[in-house]
Amino acid sequence: GLLCRTPLPAQLIFQMRQRIEGEIGTVSTQQEGDAEEFIWGDLLRRRLLEELPEPAEGRTVESLFEAWSQNTEYCFRLAETLVGERLDEIASKASNGRLDPRELSEEEQELIVMYSRSQEMWQNVCLVLSASSASTAAEAVTINRPVALRMEKRMAQLLLNGHDDSPPRFGEDVVARCVRAFSRESAVYLGGPERQGEPGLCVHGFGNLPGAREVAAGTRIYVGGEEAAIDGVLNGTFSPLDFRWFIGRHTGLSTRSGEWLAAACARPIALKQCLGLPKPLWHEVMEQ
C-alpha cells in the first residue's frame, strides 16, 4: 500500500477524534501509554470546547461537541489557528534569534518536533515495501521526491553498491553499463533519510527480470533485478523511465498518531514517474 504524510492540522484532528472515540467507548486505535503522544489532540479538543456556543434546549455540550468535531473543514481551520498562535508564542521567547529549550514547556517542545517533521515530509507519498504490523511500515520509500534526472558514475556507484563498508555487489563493468544506460534519461528519488549508505533500490513492473522480487503478492510491483534492467535498457527492450531508482529508506512509519494515512496502492500510481506532473501525486492519491 501507500502512506501519505498528513498536514499537521489533520494530524491533530485525528488525535482529537481518537481520544473522543476512546472516551465514548467505541473502537479506538489509541493504545495504553499514548497519552503524551496525543497531548496536542487534547489541546485542540479544549480549544474546540471553548468555541462552542451555548447548546440549544434539549441538547448537551457533549452532543454539540460531537457534531462540531466531525466538521473537518472547521476543525482544520481551528487546528491551523491553534498551531499558528502557539508557534508565535514560542518565537516570542527567542533571544537574538535563538531559543533556549529549557524555557519551553513539554507541549511546546513537542509542537516544534511535530511541525519540523511535517515540513520535512510535506506531502510525501511512500510505497510500503514491508510491514511490521497493521499500522506500521517496517520499510518504505518516498516515491515523489526526484533528485536526479541523469545518471553519472558517482550516482550509479551509490545506487548499485552504496558507500558503506560492505563488499560491492556489482563490479566496475556493471557500474559503467549503468551509466551508459541511464546517462541521458533516468529517474532517481530520495527514498528516505535512513540507510542512505546502503545500495539503492530499483522499482519496476517487470516480474520476469532475473533477481526481481514482488513487493507483495499480487501487486505486480517489483524491486531488484538491477543488472537485467541495465542490460534491457542498453539493448532497447526497456526505456530508462521504466525504472525508478531510490536512495535511502524510511523505517517505522506509523499511522497510529495520524502522522501518516494509509491508502490503497494502485499499480499505475506506484510506478508513475513523478516528473512534471500536472497535479502533485499527493493530491492525486488523496482524491482517489
C-alpha positions as CSV (number, residue, x, y, z in Angstrom):
1,G,0.0,0.0,0.0
2,L,0.8,3.7,0.2
3,L,1.3,6.0,3.1
4,C,0.6,9.7,2.7
5,R,2.0,12.3,5.0
6,T,-0.8,14.3,6.6
7,P,-0.7,18.1,7.2
8,L,-0.1,18.9,10.9
9,P,-3.6,20.3,11.4
10,A,-5.1,17.0,10.1
11,Q,-2.8,15.0,12.4
12,L,-4.2,17.0,15.4
13,I,-7.7,16.3,14.3
14,F,-7.0,12.6,14.1
15,Q,-5.6,12.6,17.6
16,M,-8.6,14.6,18.9
17,R,-11.0,12.2,17.4
18,Q,-9.2,9.1,18.6
19,R,-9.4,10.5,22.1
20,I,-13.1,11.1,21.7
21,E,-13.7,7.6,20.4
22,G,-11.9,6.1,23.4
23,E,-14.0,8.1,25.8
24,I,-17.4,7.2,24.3
25,G,-16.4,3.5,24.3
26,T,-16.1,2.9,20.5
27,V,-13.2,1.2,18.8
28,S,-10.0,3.3,19.1
29,T,-6.5,2.8,17.7
30,Q,-5.1,4.5,20.8
31,Q,-3.0,2.2,22.9
32,E,-2.0,2.3,26.5
33,G,0.9,4.7,27.0
34,D,-0.1,7.1,24.2
35,A,-1.4,9.9,26.4
36,E,1.7,12.1,25.8
37,E,1.7,11.4,22.1
38,F,-1.8,12.8,21.9
39,I,-1.3,15.9,24.0
40,W,-2.0,18.2,21.1
41,G,-5.2,16.4,20.3
42,D,-6.3,17.2,23.8
43,L,-5.3,20.8,23.4
44,L,-7.4,21.0,20.2
45,R,-10.3,19.4,22.0
46,R,-10.1,22.1,24.7
47,R,-10.0,24.8,22.1
48,L,-13.0,23.4,20.3
49,L,-14.9,23.3,23.6
50,E,-14.1,27.0,24.2
51,E,-15.5,27.8,20.7
52,L,-18.9,26.1,21.2
53,P,-22.0,28.2,21.5
54,E,-24.5,27.6,24.3
55,P,-26.4,24.4,23.5
56,A,-30.0,24.8,22.4
57,E,-32.7,23.5,24.6
58,G,-32.7,19.7,24.5
59,R,-29.0,19.5,23.5
60,T,-26.0,18.9,25.7
61,V,-22.5,20.2,25.4
62,E,-21.3,16.7,24.6
63,S,-23.7,16.2,21.7
64,L,-22.8,19.6,20.3
65,F,-19.1,18.9,20.6
66,E,-19.5,15.5,18.9
67,A,-21.3,17.2,16.0
68,W,-18.8,20.0,15.6
69,S,-15.8,17.7,16.0
70,Q,-16.9,15.9,12.8
71,N,-16.8,19.1,10.7
72,T,-13.4,18.5,9.2
73,E,-13.1,21.9,7.4
74,Y,-13.9,23.8,10.6
75,C,-11.6,21.7,12.7
76,F,-8.8,22.1,10.2
77,R,-9.1,25.9,10.4
78,L,-9.2,25.7,14.1
79,A,-6.1,23.5,14.3
80,E,-4.3,25.8,11.9
81,T,-5.1,28.8,14.2
82,L,-4.1,26.9,17.3
83,V,-0.7,25.8,15.8
84,G,0.0,29.3,14.4
85,E,-0.7,31.0,17.7
86,R,1.4,28.7,19.7
87,L,4.3,28.9,17.2
88,D,4.1,32.7,17.5
89,E,4.3,32.4,21.3
90,I,7.3,30.1,21.0
91,A,9.0,32.5,18.6
92,S,8.5,35.4,21.1
93,K,10.7,33.5,23.6
94,A,13.7,33.7,21.3
95,S,16.6,35.9,22.2
96,N,18.9,37.0,19.4
97,G,17.2,34.5,17.1
98,R,17.9,31.6,19.4
99,L,15.5,29.5,21.5
100,D,16.5,28.1,24.9
101,P,14.8,24.6,25.1
102,R,14.8,25.0,28.9
103,E,12.3,27.8,28.6
104,L,9.9,25.7,26.6
105,S,7.2,23.6,28.1
106,E,6.9,19.9,27.1
107,E,4.0,20.6,24.8
108,E,5.9,23.4,23.1
109,Q,8.9,21.2,22.5
110,E,6.6,18.5,21.1
111,L,5.0,21.1,18.8
112,I,8.4,22.1,17.4
113,V,9.2,18.5,16.7
114,M,5.8,17.8,15.1
115,Y,6.0,21.0,13.0
116,S,9.5,20.3,11.8
117,R,8.6,16.7,10.8
118,S,5.5,18.0,8.9
119,Q,7.7,20.5,7.0
120,E,10.5,18.0,6.2
121,M,8.0,15.4,4.8
122,W,5.5,17.8,3.3
123,Q,3.1,15.8,1.0
124,N,5.3,12.8,0.9
125,V,3.8,9.7,-0.6
126,C,5.5,6.5,0.4
127,L,5.4,3.0,-1.1
128,V,5.4,0.4,1.6
129,L,7.9,-2.4,0.9
130,S,7.3,-4.4,4.1
131,A,5.1,-4.1,7.2
132,S,5.8,-5.0,10.8
133,S,2.1,-4.6,11.9
134,A,-1.2,-3.4,10.6
135,S,-0.3,0.2,11.5
136,T,3.5,0.2,10.9
137,A,5.6,0.0,7.8
138,A,8.9,-1.7,8.5
139,E,10.4,-0.3,5.3
140,A,9.1,2.3,2.8
141,V,10.4,4.7,0.1
142,T,9.1,8.1,-0.8
143,I,8.0,8.0,-4.4
144,N,7.5,11.7,-5.2
145,R,10.9,13.3,-4.3
146,P,13.1,13.2,-7.5
147,V,16.7,14.2,-7.0
148,A,18.3,13.4,-10.4
149,L,17.2,13.0,-14.0
150,R,20.5,11.7,-15.4
151,M,22.9,9.0,-14.2
152,E,26.6,9.7,-13.7
153,K,29.3,7.4,-12.3
154,R,29.1,8.5,-8.7
155,M,25.3,8.1,-8.6
156,A,25.5,4.7,-10.3
157,Q,28.1,3.5,-7.8
158,L,25.9,4.7,-4.9
159,L,22.8,3.0,-6.3
160,L,24.4,-0.3,-7.1
161,N,27.0,-0.7,-4.3
162,G,26.3,2.0,-1.7
163,H,29.1,3.8,0.1
164,D,29.3,1.9,3.4
165,D,32.0,-0.7,4.2
166,S,30.1,-3.7,2.7
167,P,31.7,-5.5,-0.2
168,P,30.4,-4.2,-3.6
169,R,27.6,-6.1,-5.1
170,F,28.5,-5.2,-8.7
171,G,31.8,-4.8,-10.5
172,E,33.0,-1.7,-12.3
173,D,31.8,-3.1,-15.6
174,V,28.2,-3.1,-14.4
175,V,28.6,0.4,-13.0
176,A,29.9,1.6,-16.3
177,R,27.0,-0.1,-18.2
178,C,24.5,1.5,-15.8
179,V,26.0,5.0,-16.6
180,R,25.6,4.3,-20.3
181,A,22.1,3.0,-20.0
182,F,20.8,5.9,-17.8
183,S,23.1,8.8,-18.6
184,R,20.7,10.7,-20.9
185,E,17.5,9.9,-19.0
186,S,16.8,8.4,-15.6
187,A,14.6,9.0,-12.5
188,V,16.4,8.8,-9.1
189,Y,14.4,9.6,-6.0
190,L,15.3,10.3,-2.4
191,G,13.6,7.3,-0.8
192,G,14.1,8.4,2.8
193,P,16.5,9.7,5.4
194,E,17.7,6.3,6.6
195,R,20.0,3.7,5.2
196,Q,21.4,6.1,2.6
197,G,24.8,4.5,2.7
198,E,23.3,1.2,1.6
199,P,22.8,0.2,-2.1
200,G,19.7,1.8,-3.6
201,L,16.5,0.2,-4.8
202,C,15.3,-0.3,-8.3
203,V,11.4,-0.4,-8.5
204,H,9.6,-1.5,-11.7
205,G,6.8,-3.6,-13.1
206,F,8.7,-6.4,-14.7
207,G,8.4,-9.7,-12.9
208,N,10.5,-11.7,-15.5
209,L,13.7,-9.9,-14.7
210,P,16.3,-12.2,-13.1
211,G,16.7,-11.1,-9.5
212,A,13.4,-9.2,-9.2
213,R,11.0,-9.9,-6.3
214,E,7.5,-8.8,-5.9
215,V,6.9,-6.3,-3.1
216,A,3.7,-8.1,-2.1
217,A,1.8,-11.0,-3.6
218,G,-0.5,-9.8,-6.5
219,T,0.8,-6.2,-6.7
220,R,2.9,-6.8,-9.8
221,I,5.3,-4.2,-8.4
222,Y,8.9,-5.5,-8.1
223,V,12.3,-4.5,-6.7
224,G,15.7,-5.7,-7.7
225,G,17.0,-7.2,-11.0
226,E,19.3,-4.2,-11.5
227,E,21.7,-5.8,-13.9
228,A,19.0,-7.2,-16.1
229,A,17.3,-3.8,-16.1
230,I,20.5,-2.1,-17.2
231,D,21.1,-4.6,-20.0
232,G,17.4,-4.3,-21.1
233,V,17.8,-0.6,-21.4
234,L,21.0,-0.9,-23.4
235,N,19.6,-3.4,-25.8
236,G,16.4,-1.4,-26.3
237,T,14.0,-3.8,-24.6
238,F,13.1,-1.2,-21.9
239,S,13.0,2.6,-21.6
240,P,15.1,4.2,-18.9
241,L,11.9,5.6,-17.4
242,D,10.5,2.1,-16.9
243,F,12.6,2.0,-13.8
244,R,12.6,4.1,-10.6
245,W,15.7,4.3,-8.5
246,F,15.7,5.2,-4.8
247,I,18.4,6.3,-2.4
248,G,17.6,5.7,1.3
249,R,14.5,4.4,3.0
250,H,12.0,5.1,5.7
251,T,11.6,2.7,8.6
252,G,8.9,2.5,11.3
253,L,6.4,4.8,9.6
254,S,3.1,4.5,11.6
255,T,-0.5,5.5,11.2
256,R,-1.2,5.4,14.9
257,S,-0.7,9.1,15.7
258,G,-2.2,10.4,12.5
259,E,1.1,11.4,11.0
260,W,0.6,9.1,8.1
261,L,-2.5,8.0,6.3
262,A,-2.8,4.6,4.6
263,A,-4.1,4.5,1.1
264,A,-4.7,1.7,-1.4
265,C,-1.8,1.2,-3.8
266,A,-2.9,1.3,-7.5
267,R,-0.1,-0.2,-9.5
268,P,0.0,2.7,-12.1
269,I,0.4,5.2,-9.2
270,A,3.3,3.3,-7.7
271,L,5.1,3.0,-11.0
272,K,4.3,6.5,-12.3
273,Q,7.3,8.8,-12.7
274,C,6.8,12.0,-10.6
275,L,8.4,14.3,-13.2
276,G,6.4,17.4,-14.2
277,L,3.0,16.0,-13.2
278,P,0.1,18.3,-13.9
279,K,-1.2,17.5,-10.4
280,P,1.0,16.7,-7.4
281,L,1.0,13.0,-6.7
282,W,-0.1,13.6,-3.1
283,H,-3.3,15.2,-4.3
284,E,-4.0,12.5,-6.8
285,V,-3.7,9.8,-4.2
286,M,-5.8,11.7,-1.6
287,E,-8.6,12.3,-4.1
288,Q,-9.0,8.7,-5.1
